[in-house]
Amino acid sequence: MNEFEILFEALKITEPILQKEILTHGVLEKYSKGVFVVEQDKYIKWLAIVIQGSVRVWQEEEDREILLYYVNPLETCSLSLAATFKDYKSLVHARTENNTTLIKIPVRFVKQWSFEYQSWFRFTTQSFITSYEDLLVSYKSLAFKRIGERLYDYLIYSKELSENKIHISHKALANELGTTREVISRLLKQMEEEGRLKLHFKMIELINS
């Protein structure tokens, strides 16, 4: 099964005409880690759907970053999707987190297909709903949890993906949580003294978690 067939099956795109349109106008591209898919304050020319890998989406203000969400396989960035409907500049950056495969749809078709094909309308609507839910979770975390709790939650989540050893710098952690490197370093040192983790160079080892 090729990438387009994976997309059709996952999104339940059964309309033969829409399948033909996507095969004609869609572009399959593969990116290595760290490549910008969307850049803040620039116009969006393509709507990118992740087939394999993941994309980090965030906003940047001066030297601070606010992580919004990750785009996982068979998802798209809803803020980029919104920009294609209104033809305005992107409000976010989006960058590949690992080797990532995308199917890119020219923006001129995105709105048109939503009116013409039920399966595409369902996909765009669900994309908005999913991203709204992700943003709500992020907002609740920012509003009701202290930075130390958010940091430990992030480490626990990362541990589930990489076992007990998390390869990340203090600066990268600060970017993930929208704070400064100094705050992260202080909190990690405190957690190490409490016996919750052990610090290494650009690596954190969780203990008894």
N, C-alpha and C positions, 0 to 999 in steps of 0.2 A: 504494500500500500504506500503510495507516494504522499508527499506533504499536502497536496491539494485534496486528495481523497480522504486523508485524515481530517482536514478542515470540514469537508462536506458532511462526513459522518458525524463528527462531534457537534456541529452546529445544526444538524438535521436540515441541511440545504438540499432539498429534493427537486426543486424546480430546474428542469433541464436548461432553460434559457439563462437563469442566473448562474448555474454552473459554467456554462459556456462564457458568460460575461467575465466571471472571475478568472477562468483559464486564459482568456484573451487579454485582459487588462491587468491582472494581478502579477506581481513580480516576486519571485522567491529569492531571498538573499540570506547569506550566512555571515554572522559577525563573530569576531573574537571578543573576549572580555574587555570591558572598558570603553566601548564605542558608543558615542552619542547617537541616539535614534531621533530624539527631539531636543531642541534647545530653546530655553526660555527667551521670550521677546522676539522670536523669529516665526515667520509664517510656516504653517504645516502644509506640505505638499502631498504627503502620503498618510494613510491610516495603517499602522503596523499591527498585525495580529501575530502574537507569539505562537509558534508551533512547538519549539523546543527551547529550553533554557528559561531565563527570567530577565526582567527589566526593572530597574529601580527608578521610581518617580519621586521627584522632590522639588521644592521651591528654594530659591536662593535669594538672600537679602544681605548685601554687603559681604561679610565673610562667614555668615551663618547659613546652615542648611536646615530645612524642616522636611523630614521624610514623610511622604504622604501614603504610599503603598507600593507594593510590588505587583508587576504584571506577570502572571504565570502562564503556562501553556494553554492555548485556546482561549486567551483573553486579550483585550486591548486596553489601552489607556483611555478612560472615559473623558478626562479633561482634554486630551487630544481630539477625541471624538466630538466633543462639544465645539471645539474650535473649527472643525471641518463644516459644521452646520452653520456657523456664523461668519466664517472667513475672517477670523481675527488672530492675532499673534498668540503663540503658546504661552500659557501661564506657568509652565513647568519645564524642568529638564527631565529627560529619560535616557538612561544609559544601561547597556547590557551588563549583567552581573557575572556572566560566564559565557561560554560558547553558545550562541543563540541563533535559532533559525526563525526568520520572519516571512510572512506573506504580506506584501505592501499593496494597498489599494489606493489608486489616485483619488484625491479628495473630491473631485467632481462627480464621482459615482456614489459616494457614501450616502448623501442625503437622498438622491434620486432612487437608489435601490430600496431605501426604507419605505418609500411610498409604493413601490411597484411589487415588492416580494415579501411575503409574510415571514419567511424564515430570517431574512436580513433584518426586518423590523424587530423581530423577537430577539435577535442577537444584540442589536444596538440598545434596545430597551433594557435587557438583562445586564448589559455592561454598565449602564448608568446605575442600576439598582445595586449591583455588587460593589461598585466603587463608593457609592453613598454609604453602604454599610461599613466598608473598610474605613472611610473617613470618620464615621461616627465612633467606631472603636478607638481610633487614634485620638479623637477629641475627648472622649471619656477618660482615656489614659492620661492625657495632658491636664485635664481639669481636676481629676480626683486622685491621682497617684503622685507621690513624691518622686523626684528623679531617681533616688536610690531604688525604689520599688520597680520603676520602669526599667532601670538598668538590669536588675536581677532577672526580671521577667524576660528581657531580651536575651540574656545569657542562657536561661533555661530553654527558651525556644531554639536558640542556635545550637545548643547541646544535642537536641533531638535530631538535628540534621547532620551533626558531625561528631557524635558521641561526646566524650567529656572534654575534648581539646578544641578550643575555638581560636582559629588563626585570624586575629584582627588587631589593629593598632588602637591606641587610646584615642587618637585623632579621628579614626574612622568610626569608632563607637560614639564619639561626641557628635559627629555628623548624623549618625543614625537617630540620635535622641534629641537633636536640636539644642545642644548645650556646648560648653567649652571643654577642651582637653584637660584643663586643670581640674575641673569639677569631676570628670571621669576618673582621672588618676587618683584623686583624693578618696573617692568612694571605693575604688578597687583596692586601694591599700588598706582601707578600713575593713573591707570584706575579707582580705587575706589575713589580717590580724585576728578576725573572728573565726578563722578556720574554714570559711566557706569556699575558698578558691586559692589557687596558687598562680602567681604571676611569672611569666617567662617573657622573653623578647618577642613582641608581636604575637603572643599566644597566651591564652588564659585556660587554665585547667580547673574545672569544677570538681569539688570534693563533697561527697555525701549529699548529692542533690537529686 
